[in-house]
């Protein structure tokens, strides 16, 4: 993924959470704009202890070349009937 493309996604207002897919098959979720720093070649992604946190528990450093795509995080899914009926 290019620097310009990822930077554009992270600077949108209002911010829309992202799921980043990497070349090794991993996925990282970015739910808050404060949890990602986009550099020319490297991206730092803050990883919270839980999805509800907006404070990083640890940080993943990624080479931009290994981010193969980014998708917006889905909104809350509608509740489904547990009995198998829609």
Buried (B, 14 or more C-beta within 10 A) or exposed (E): BEBEBBBEBBEEEEBBBBBBBBEEEEEBBBBBBEBBEBEEEEBBBBBBEEEEBEEBEEEBEBEBEBBEEBEEEEEEEEEEEEEEEE
